[in-house]
Amino acid sequence: MAVVSPGKPRVWPFALFLLFVLAYNVFRVALFGMTQTGAVTPDRPLDAVTNALVVYSELAIGLVGLAAVPGLVGSRHWGFWATAAVNAYAIVFDAASAVGVQLSAAGGIVPPVAILLLLLAFRSRFFPAPPGSAGAPVPQA
C-alpha cells in the first residue's frame, strides 16, 4: 500500500479537475459553434439582440474559461479569480437563460457550481497558508 506524505498534495485529483474545466470550456465554445451552424436552436424564436447575447455569452464563457486554464495549471492567483468569475457569470447567465429563453438552460448551472466548489477545495494550491498559521506546517529547527 502506498503511503502519501502529508506535506505533498496528490496530483491526480487536481489533474482531473483541470481536465473537467478544460472540457467544460471547450464545450461552451463548441456550443457557440453549434448555434452558428443551426445544430442547436432555442425552443422558441428569439429577437436578434437576445439571440446575440445568448450565443456570444456562450463564446465568452468558453474563451475566458480557456484563457484561465494556464493560470490554474500554474497555480496563479489570477487563474483562480478568472475561473471563479467566469463560472459565477455562467451561473447567472444560465439561470437567466432558463427563465427568459428555455427551461433546459437550467442544467447549465450544474457544471459551473461543481467547478466553483472544486476550486474552493483546491484553494490552498493558489493561496498557501503563511508559515506558522493553523493550516501551514511549521518548519522544524
OpenMM code with the backbone's topology and positions (N, CA, C; nanometers):
from openmm import Vec3, app, unit

residues = "MET ALA VAL VAL SER PRO GLY LYS PRO ARG VAL TRP PRO PHE ALA LEU PHE LEU LEU PHE VAL LEU ALA TYR ASN VAL PHE ARG VAL ALA LEU PHE GLY MET THR GLN THR GLY ALA VAL THR PRO ASP ARG PRO LEU ASP ALA VAL THR ASN ALA LEU VAL VAL TYR SER GLU LEU ALA ILE GLY LEU VAL GLY LEU ALA ALA VAL PRO GLY LEU VAL GLY SER ARG HIS TRP GLY PHE TRP ALA THR ALA ALA VAL ASN ALA TYR ALA ILE VAL PHE ASP ALA ALA SER ALA VAL GLY VAL GLN LEU SER ALA ALA GLY GLY ILE VAL PRO PRO VAL ALA ILE LEU LEU LEU LEU LEU ALA PHE ARG SER ARG PHE PHE PRO ALA PRO PRO GLY SER ALA GLY ALA PRO VAL PRO GLN ALA".split()
positions = [
    Vec3(0.0843, -0.1168, 0.0000),
    Vec3(0.0000, 0.0000, 0.0000),
    Vec3(0.0895, 0.1240, 0.0000),
    Vec3(0.0521, 0.2206, -0.0851),
    Vec3(0.1308, 0.3428, -0.0973),
    Vec3(0.0994, 0.4381, 0.0171),
    Vec3(0.2020, 0.4982, 0.0695),
    Vec3(0.1872, 0.5953, 0.1765),
    Vec3(0.2019, 0.7343, 0.1158),
    Vec3(0.1077, 0.8214, 0.1468),
    Vec3(0.1116, 0.9576, 0.0965),
    Vec3(0.1659, 1.0472, 0.2061),
    Vec3(0.2672, 1.1233, 0.1738),
    Vec3(0.3227, 1.2142, 0.2731),
    Vec3(0.2245, 1.3291, 0.2959),
    Vec3(0.2051, 1.3708, 0.4195),
    Vec3(0.1057, 1.4741, 0.4493),
    Vec3(0.1400, 1.6108, 0.3919),
    Vec3(0.2667, 1.6383, 0.3659),
    Vec3(0.3060, 1.7691, 0.3163),
    Vec3(0.2922, 1.7851, 0.1661),
    Vec3(0.2753, 1.6743, 0.0937),
    Vec3(0.2711, 1.6815, -0.0521),
    Vec3(0.1320, 1.6418, -0.1007),
    Vec3(0.0584, 1.7347, -0.1637),
    Vec3(-0.0764, 1.7018, -0.2091),
    Vec3(-0.0723, 1.6075, -0.3292),
    Vec3(-0.1770, 1.5291, -0.3445),
    Vec3(-0.1875, 1.4395, -0.4585),
    Vec3(-0.2084, 1.5207, -0.5853),
    Vec3(-0.1524, 1.4725, -0.6931),
    Vec3(-0.1602, 1.5443, -0.8197),
    Vec3(-0.2826, 1.5037, -0.8999),
    Vec3(-0.3205, 1.3771, -0.8987),
    Vec3(-0.4257, 1.3306, -0.9872),
    Vec3(-0.5625, 1.3945, -0.9627),
    Vec3(-0.6065, 1.4234, -0.8401),
    Vec3(-0.7370, 1.4905, -0.8270),
    Vec3(-0.7370, 1.6292, -0.8931),
    Vec3(-0.6270, 1.7005, -0.8777),
    Vec3(-0.6182, 1.8328, -0.9395),
    Vec3(-0.6116, 1.8196, -1.0911),
    Vec3(-0.5426, 1.7177, -1.1404),
    Vec3(-0.5352, 1.6940, -1.2848),
    Vec3(-0.6740, 1.6622, -1.3406),
    Vec3(-0.7527, 1.5842, -1.2692),
    Vec3(-0.8906, 1.5559, -1.3122),
    Vec3(-0.9748, 1.6833, -1.3128),
    Vec3(-0.9554, 1.7657, -1.2122),
    Vec3(-1.0255, 1.8944, -1.2069),
    Vec3(-0.9896, 1.9794, -1.3285),
    Vec3(-0.8605, 1.9851, -1.3619),
    Vec3(-0.8172, 2.0627, -1.4784),
    Vec3(-0.8786, 2.0086, -1.6067),
    Vec3(-0.8844, 1.8771, -1.6206),
    Vec3(-0.9474, 1.8175, -1.7390),
    Vec3(-1.0955, 1.8512, -1.7464),
    Vec3(-1.1630, 1.8499, -1.6324),
    Vec3(-1.3048, 1.8857, -1.6273),
    Vec3(-1.3250, 2.0310, -1.6694),
    Vec3(-1.2440, 2.1208, -1.6161),
    Vec3(-1.2539, 2.2630, -1.6516),
    Vec3(-1.2268, 2.2826, -1.8005),
    Vec3(-1.1252, 2.2169, -1.8507),
    Vec3(-1.0909, 2.2269, -1.9922),
    Vec3(-1.2050, 2.1751, -2.0800),
    Vec3(-1.2577, 2.0591, -2.0482),
    Vec3(-1.3677, 2.0013, -2.1264),
    Vec3(-1.4915, 2.0899, -2.1221),
    Vec3(-1.5234, 2.1427, -2.0063),
    Vec3(-1.6407, 2.2296, -1.9931),
    Vec3(-1.6266, 2.3548, -2.0803),
    Vec3(-1.5102, 2.4164, -2.0791),
    Vec3(-1.4913, 2.5383, -2.1572),
    Vec3(-1.4856, 2.5100, -2.3070),
    Vec3(-1.4292, 2.3974, -2.3459),
    Vec3(-1.4319, 2.3577, -2.4869),
    Vec3(-1.5767, 2.3336, -2.5296),
    Vec3(-1.6564, 2.2720, -2.4413),
    Vec3(-1.7983, 2.2510, -2.4711),
    Vec3(-1.8702, 2.3839, -2.4929),
    Vec3(-1.8417, 2.4832, -2.4105),
    Vec3(-1.9076, 2.6137, -2.4263),
    Vec3(-1.8737, 2.6768, -2.5611),
    Vec3(-1.7481, 2.6673, -2.6027),
    Vec3(-1.7079, 2.7202, -2.7335),
    Vec3(-1.7757, 2.6388, -2.8438),
    Vec3(-1.7805, 2.5071, -2.8279),
    Vec3(-1.8461, 2.4217, -2.9270),
    Vec3(-1.9953, 2.4514, -2.9348),
    Vec3(-2.0558, 2.4816, -2.8213),
    Vec3(-2.1983, 2.5168, -2.8202),
    Vec3(-2.2225, 2.6440, -2.9010),
    Vec3(-2.1310, 2.7390, -2.8890),
    Vec3(-2.1395, 2.8590, -2.9728),
    Vec3(-2.1338, 2.8186, -3.1206),
    Vec3(-2.0398, 2.7333, -3.1545),
    Vec3(-2.0279, 2.6882, -3.2925),
    Vec3(-2.1530, 2.6174, -3.3413),
    Vec3(-2.2139, 2.5356, -3.2556),
    Vec3(-2.3357, 2.4653, -3.2945),
    Vec3(-2.4523, 2.5610, -3.3147),
    Vec3(-2.4550, 2.6705, -3.2400),
    Vec3(-2.5619, 2.7684, -3.2621),
    Vec3(-2.5427, 2.8402, -3.3950),
    Vec3(-2.4184, 2.8556, -3.4371),
    Vec3(-2.3902, 2.9236, -3.5630),
    Vec3(-2.4244, 2.8373, -3.6838),
    Vec3(-2.4123, 2.7065, -3.6703),
    Vec3(-2.4429, 2.6164, -3.7819),
    Vec3(-2.5889, 2.5745, -3.7843),
    Vec3(-2.6629, 2.6051, -3.6800),
    Vec3(-2.8040, 2.5670, -3.6729),
    Vec3(-2.8256, 2.4304, -3.6104),
    Vec3(-2.7200, 2.3668, -3.5620),
    Vec3(-2.7334, 2.2362, -3.4984),
    Vec3(-2.8067, 2.2467, -3.3648),
    Vec3(-2.7960, 2.3610, -3.2998),
    Vec3(-2.8669, 2.3870, -3.1748),
    Vec3(-2.9490, 2.5138, -3.1951),
    Vec3(-3.0775, 2.5034, -3.1643),
    Vec3(-3.1667, 2.6194, -3.1771),
    Vec3(-3.2499, 2.6317, -3.0502),
    Vec3(-3.2928, 2.7530, -3.0178),
    Vec3(-3.3782, 2.7706, -2.8998),
    Vec3(-3.5162, 2.7098, -2.9228),
    Vec3(-3.5868, 2.6830, -2.8130),
    Vec3(-3.7214, 2.6253, -2.8215),
    Vec3(-3.8199, 2.7173, -2.8918),
    Vec3(-3.7969, 2.8451, -2.8766),
    Vec3(-3.8861, 2.9430, -2.9415),
    Vec3(-3.8006, 3.0497, -3.0078),
    Vec3(-3.8561, 3.1156, -3.1089),
    Vec3(-3.7773, 3.2197, -3.1775),
    Vec3(-3.7384, 3.3329, -3.0821),
    Vec3(-3.6172, 3.3827, -3.0985),
    Vec3(-3.5667, 3.4927, -3.0159),
    Vec3(-3.5438, 3.6140, -3.1045),
    Vec3(-3.5578, 3.7324, -3.0458),
    Vec3(-3.5228, 3.8519, -3.1221),
    Vec3(-3.3712, 3.8542, -3.1398),
    Vec3(-3.3255, 3.9332, -3.2344),
    Vec3(-3.1836, 3.9332, -3.2721),
    Vec3(-3.0912, 3.9701, -3.1559),
    Vec3(-3.1311, 4.0665, -3.0738),
    Vec3(-3.0464, 4.1103, -2.9627),
    Vec3(-3.0333, 3.9999, -2.8571),
    Vec3(-3.1441, 3.9384, -2.8210),
    Vec3(-3.1409, 3.8306, -2.7218),
    Vec3(-3.0596, 3.7129, -2.7740),
    Vec3(-3.0802, 3.6781, -2.9008),
    Vec3(-3.0056, 3.5677, -2.9597),
    Vec3(-2.8550, 3.5964, -2.9583),
    Vec3(-2.8172, 3.7182, -2.9959),
    Vec3(-2.6752, 3.7549, -2.9959),
    Vec3(-2.6180, 3.7507, -2.8545),
    Vec3(-2.6941, 3.7998, -2.7576),
    Vec3(-2.6490, 3.7973, -2.6188),
    Vec3(-2.6258, 3.6548, -2.5715),
    Vec3(-2.7162, 3.5658, -2.6067),
    Vec3(-2.7051, 3.4264, -2.5638),
    Vec3(-2.5844, 3.3588, -2.6291),
    Vec3(-2.5744, 3.3678, -2.7624),
    Vec3(-2.4678, 3.2926, -2.8300),
    Vec3(-2.3299, 3.3509, -2.8018),
    Vec3(-2.3189, 3.4829, -2.7927),
    Vec3(-2.1868, 3.5409, -2.7653),
    Vec3(-2.1479, 3.5282, -2.6187),
    Vec3(-2.2453, 3.5153, -2.5301),
    Vec3(-2.2124, 3.4850, -2.3907),
    Vec3(-2.1546, 3.3445, -2.3808),
    Vec3(-2.2110, 3.2505, -2.4569),
    Vec3(-2.1543, 3.1145, -2.4602),
    Vec3(-2.0078, 3.1193, -2.5035),
    Vec3(-1.9812, 3.1950, -2.6094),
    Vec3(-1.8447, 3.2069, -2.6595),
    Vec3(-1.7536, 3.2725, -2.5558),
    Vec3(-1.7998, 3.3790, -2.4932),
    Vec3(-1.7187, 3.4498, -2.3940),
    Vec3(-1.6875, 3.3610, -2.2737),
    Vec3(-1.7877, 3.2878, -2.2259),
    Vec3(-1.7656, 3.1977, -2.1124),
    Vec3(-1.6580, 3.0954, -2.1477),
    Vec3(-1.6694, 3.0363, -2.2659),
    Vec3(-1.5730, 2.9354, -2.3075),
    Vec3(-1.4329, 2.9906, -2.3264),
    Vec3(-1.4222, 3.1047, -2.3947),
    Vec3(-1.2895, 3.1606, -2.4228),
    Vec3(-1.2200, 3.2126, -2.2973),
    Vec3(-1.2925, 3.2824, -2.2121),
    Vec3(-1.2322, 3.3324, -2.0877),
    Vec3(-1.1954, 3.2142, -1.9975),
    Vec3(-1.2816, 3.1128, -1.9944),
    Vec3(-1.2500, 2.9934, -1.9170),
    Vec3(-1.1246, 2.9237, -1.9677),
    Vec3(-1.1112, 2.9151, -2.1005),
    Vec3(-0.9910, 2.8544, -2.1582),
    Vec3(-0.8672, 2.9395, -2.1305),
    Vec3(-0.8822, 3.0708, -2.1339),
    Vec3(-0.7691, 3.1595, -2.1054),
    Vec3(-0.7236, 3.1473, -1.9605),
    Vec3(-0.8134, 3.1081, -1.8717),
    Vec3(-0.7785, 3.0939, -1.7299),
    Vec3(-0.7090, 2.9615, -1.6989),
    Vec3(-0.7198, 2.8636, -1.7884),
    Vec3(-0.6615, 2.7313, -1.7616),
    Vec3(-0.5105, 2.7376, -1.7349),
    Vec3(-0.4311, 2.8126, -1.8134),
    Vec3(-0.2882, 2.8195, -1.7799),
    Vec3(-0.2628, 2.8745, -1.6389),
    Vec3(-0.3468, 2.9666, -1.5938),
    Vec3(-0.3335, 3.0179, -1.4578),
    Vec3(-0.3662, 2.9129, -1.3537),
    Vec3(-0.4608, 2.8239, -1.3862),
    Vec3(-0.4913, 2.7136, -1.2950),
    Vec3(-0.3755, 2.6141, -1.2907),
    Vec3(-0.3235, 2.5825, -1.4085),
    Vec3(-0.2119, 2.4868, -1.4157),
    Vec3(-0.0924, 2.5392, -1.3373),
    Vec3(-0.0643, 2.6683, -1.3493),
    Vec3(0.0488, 2.7293, -1.2790),
    Vec3(0.0166, 2.7720, -1.1371),
    Vec3(-0.1039, 2.7400, -1.0894),
    Vec3(-0.1491, 2.7773, -0.9545),
    Vec3(-0.1324, 2.9265, -0.9283),
    Vec3(-0.1703, 3.0065, -1.0252),
    Vec3(-0.1617, 3.1529, -1.0145),
    Vec3(-0.2901, 3.2092, -0.9547),
    Vec3(-0.2774, 3.3182, -0.8813),
    Vec3(-0.3946, 3.3849, -0.8233),
    Vec3(-0.4934, 3.4244, -0.9325),
    Vec3(-0.4427, 3.4794, -1.0431),
    Vec3(-0.5318, 3.5257, -1.1486),
    Vec3(-0.6095, 3.4101, -1.2110),
    Vec3(-0.5505, 3.2908, -1.2163),
    Vec3(-0.6212, 3.1745, -1.2689),
    Vec3(-0.7383, 3.1371, -1.1805),
    Vec3(-0.7152, 3.1447, -1.0495),
    Vec3(-0.8219, 3.1178, -0.9534),
    Vec3(-0.9354, 3.2182, -0.9697),
    Vec3(-0.9014, 3.3474, -0.9691),
    Vec3(-1.0044, 3.4515, -0.9742),
    Vec3(-1.0751, 3.4570, -1.1089),
    Vec3(-1.0024, 3.4356, -1.2182),
    Vec3(-1.0668, 3.4348, -1.3505),
    Vec3(-1.1636, 3.3175, -1.3616),
    Vec3(-1.1232, 3.2022, -1.3115),
    Vec3(-1.2117, 3.0854, -1.3147),
    Vec3(-1.3338, 3.1080, -1.2270),
    Vec3(-1.3133, 3.1642, -1.1100),
    Vec3(-1.4263, 3.1932, -1.0214),
    Vec3(-1.5220, 3.2928, -1.0858),
    Vec3(-1.4687, 3.3972, -1.1470),
    Vec3(-1.5540, 3.4996, -1.2075),
    Vec3(-1.6313, 3.4457, -1.3265),
    Vec3(-1.5659, 3.3731, -1.4150),
    Vec3(-1.6346, 3.3245, -1.5345),
    Vec3(-1.7407, 3.2210, -1.4975),
    Vec3(-1.7170, 3.1423, -1.3954),
    Vec3(-1.8169, 3.0445, -1.3548),
    Vec3(-1.9316, 3.1072, -1.2774),
    Vec3(-1.9042, 3.2122, -1.2021),
    Vec3(-2.0131, 3.2867, -1.1381),
    Vec3(-2.1011, 3.3507, -1.2451),
    Vec3(-2.0381, 3.4077, -1.3481),
    Vec3(-2.1155, 3.4641, -1.4601),
    Vec3(-2.1960, 3.3554, -1.5302),
    Vec3(-2.1372, 3.2377, -1.5491),
    Vec3(-2.2069, 3.1280, -1.6164),
    Vec3(-2.3312, 3.0864, -1.5388),
    Vec3(-2.3226, 3.0866, -1.4067),
    Vec3(-2.4391, 3.0518, -1.3243),
    Vec3(-2.5499, 3.1539, -1.3448),
    Vec3(-2.5151, 3.2818, -1.3377),
    Vec3(-2.6150, 3.3883, -1.3565),
    Vec3(-2.6720, 3.3818, -1.4985),
    Vec3(-2.5847, 3.3640, -1.5965),
    Vec3(-2.6270, 3.3567, -1.7365),
    Vec3(-2.7221, 3.2398, -1.7589),
    Vec3(-2.6872, 3.1218, -1.7094),
    Vec3(-2.7721, 3.0048, -1.7303),
    Vec3(-2.9045, 3.0168, -1.6550),
    Vec3(-2.9029, 3.0759, -1.5374),
    Vec3(-3.0279, 3.0970, -1.4641),
    Vec3(-3.1187, 3.1936, -1.5404),
    Vec3(-3.0619, 3.3030, -1.5903),
    Vec3(-3.1409, 3.3987, -1.6683),
    Vec3(-3.1896, 3.3357, -1.7982),
    Vec3(-3.1060, 3.2544, -1.8608),
    Vec3(-3.1461, 3.1865, -1.9838),
    Vec3(-3.2589, 3.0873, -1.9572),
    Vec3(-3.2556, 3.0210, -1.8431),
    Vec3(-3.3616, 2.9261, -1.8086),
    Vec3(-3.4954, 2.9980, -1.7918),
    Vec3(-3.4905, 3.1184, -1.7366),
    Vec3(-3.6139, 3.1952, -1.7163),
    Vec3(-3.6604, 3.2610, -1.8463),
    Vec3(-3.5664, 3.3202, -1.9204),
    Vec3(-3.6049, 3.4004, -2.0357),
    Vec3(-3.6003, 3.3335, -2.1706),
    Vec3(-3.5250, 3.2241, -2.1840),
    Vec3(-3.5085, 3.1642, -2.3158),
    Vec3(-3.5702, 3.0252, -2.3206),
    Vec3(-3.5126, 2.9319, -2.2465),
    Vec3(-3.5694, 2.7977, -2.2395),
    Vec3(-3.5284, 2.7310, -2.1107),
    Vec3(-3.6188, 2.6519, -2.0563),
    Vec3(-3.6008, 2.5913, -1.9252),
    Vec3(-3.4804, 2.4976, -1.9193),
    Vec3(-3.4469, 2.4335, -2.0303),
    Vec3(-3.3356, 2.3382, -2.0290),
    Vec3(-3.2016, 2.4043, -1.9986),
    Vec3(-3.1925, 2.5358, -2.0117),
    Vec3(-3.0683, 2.6061, -1.9792),
    Vec3(-3.0343, 2.5953, -1.8306),
    Vec3(-3.1322, 2.5617, -1.7488),
    Vec3(-3.1073, 2.5464, -1.6054),
    Vec3(-3.0055, 2.4360, -1.5783),
    Vec3(-2.9983, 2.3358, -1.6644),
    Vec3(-2.8998, 2.2293, -1.6485),
    Vec3(-2.7576, 2.2798, -1.6611),
    Vec3(-2.7407, 2.3938, -1.7290),
    Vec3(-2.6085, 2.4517, -1.7445),
    Vec3(-2.5518, 2.5084, -1.6161),
    Vec3(-2.6315, 2.5165, -1.5130),
    Vec3(-2.5863, 2.5682, -1.3841),
    Vec3(-2.4989, 2.4659, -1.3111),
    Vec3(-2.5223, 2.3384, -1.3363),
    Vec3(-2.4546, 2.2324, -1.2606),
    Vec3(-2.3015, 2.2338, -1.2785),
    Vec3(-2.2472, 2.2344, -1.4019),
    Vec3(-2.1005, 2.2325, -1.4132),
    Vec3(-2.0301, 2.3518, -1.3487),
    Vec3(-2.0776, 2.4780, -1.3677),
    Vec3(-2.0052, 2.5865, -1.3009),
    Vec3(-2.0141, 2.5816, -1.1485),
    Vec3(-2.1250, 2.5316, -1.0946),
    Vec3(-2.1342, 2.5156, -0.9494),
    Vec3(-2.0310, 2.4128, -0.9032),
    Vec3(-2.0205, 2.3012, -0.9766),
    Vec3(-1.9219, 2.1987, -0.9422),
    Vec3(-1.7800, 2.2550, -0.9517),
    Vec3(-1.7538, 2.3335, -1.0557),
    Vec3(-1.6203, 2.3922, -1.0720),
    Vec3(-1.5885, 2.4865, -0.9565),
    Vec3(-1.6846, 2.5698, -0.9168),
    Vec3(-1.6604, 2.6617, -0.8050),
    Vec3(-1.6347, 2.5860, -0.6752),
    Vec3(-1.7113, 2.4803, -0.6502),
    Vec3(-1.6897, 2.4020, -0.5280),
    Vec3(-1.5534, 2.3331, -0.5290),
    Vec3(-1.5165, 2.2775, -0.6438),
    Vec3(-1.3846, 2.2137, -0.6541),
    Vec3(-1.2727, 2.3163, -0.6452),
    Vec3(-1.2955, 2.4339, -0.7026),
    Vec3(-1.1961, 2.5408, -0.6941),
    Vec3(-1.1715, 2.5787, -0.5482),
    Vec3(-1.2788, 2.5849, -0.4705),
    Vec3(-1.2635, 2.6121, -0.3273),
    Vec3(-1.1885, 2.4987, -0.2573),
    Vec3(-1.2135, 2.3755, -0.2995),
    Vec3(-1.1442, 2.2615, -0.2389),
    Vec3(-0.9938, 2.2669, -0.2677),
    Vec3(-0.9568, 2.3221, -0.3830),
    Vec3(-0.8154, 2.3307, -0.4208),
    Vec3(-0.7544, 2.4683, -0.3931),
    Vec3(-0.8217, 2.5527, -0.3178),
    Vec3(-0.7739, 2.6898, -0.2977),
    Vec3(-0.6365, 2.6984, -0.2331),
    Vec3(-0.5976, 2.5967, -0.1568),
    Vec3(-0.4653, 2.6007, -0.0928),
    Vec3(-0.3528, 2.5937, -0.1961),
    Vec3(-0.3802, 2.5467, -0.3161),
    Vec3(-0.2797, 2.5472, -0.4233),
    Vec3(-0.2531, 2.6894, -0.4721),
    Vec3(-0.3528, 2.7749, -0.4602),
    Vec3(-0.3431, 2.9118, -0.5103),
    Vec3(-0.3078, 3.0112, -0.4004),
    Vec3(-0.3506, 2.9824, -0.2795),
    Vec3(-0.3292, 3.0716, -0.1654),
    Vec3(-0.2754, 2.9906, -0.0479),
    Vec3(-0.1477, 2.9546, -0.0506),
    Vec3(-0.0935, 2.8746, 0.0599),
    Vec3(-0.0976, 2.9528, 0.1905),
    Vec3(-0.1174, 2.8781, 0.2966),
    Vec3(-0.1219, 2.9402, 0.4290),
    Vec3(0.0169, 2.9911, 0.4658),
    Vec3(0.0245, 3.1072, 0.5308),
    Vec3(0.1555, 3.1586, 0.5718),
    Vec3(0.2178, 3.0682, 0.6788),
    Vec3(0.3502, 3.0624, 0.6827),
    Vec3(0.4159, 2.9791, 0.7843),
    Vec3(0.3739, 3.0197, 0.9246),
    Vec3(0.3504, 2.9199, 1.0062),
    Vec3(0.3122, 2.9458, 1.1452),
    Vec3(0.1626, 2.9577, 1.1673),
    Vec3(0.0839, 2.9622, 1.0583),
    Vec3(-0.0607, 2.9696, 1.0756),
    Vec3(-0.1156, 2.8294, 1.1019),
    Vec3(-0.2422, 2.8197, 1.1366),
    Vec3(-0.3019, 2.6922, 1.1752),
    Vec3(-0.2983, 2.5891, 1.0624),
    Vec3(-0.3049, 2.6329, 0.9353),
    Vec3(-0.3096, 2.5378, 0.8261),
    Vec3(-0.1754, 2.5059, 0.7638),
    Vec3(-0.0716, 2.5747, 0.8048),
    Vec3(0.0596, 2.5550, 0.7420),
    Vec3(0.1511, 2.4729, 0.8329),
    Vec3(0.2355, 2.3900, 0.7712),
    Vec3(0.3310, 2.3168, 0.8541),
    Vec3(0.4357, 2.4115, 0.9117),
    Vec3(0.4749, 2.3885, 1.0329),
    Vec3(0.5752, 2.4716, 1.0986),
    Vec3(0.7121, 2.4149, 1.0682),
    Vec3(0.8051, 2.4968, 1.0178),
    Vec3(0.9397, 2.4455, 0.9882),
    Vec3(1.0080, 2.3956, 1.1151),
    Vec3(1.0749, 2.2830, 1.1024),
    Vec3(1.1473, 2.2246, 1.2152),
    Vec3(1.2878, 2.2806, 1.2209),
    Vec3(1.3348, 2.3083, 1.3402),
    Vec3(1.4697, 2.3646, 1.3572),
    Vec3(1.5732, 2.2579, 1.3660),
] * unit.nanometer
topology = app.Topology()
chain = topology.addChain("A")
for resn in residues:
    res = topology.addResidue(resn, chain)
    for name in ("N", "CA", "C"):
        topology.addAtom(name, app.Element.getBySymbol(name[0]), res)
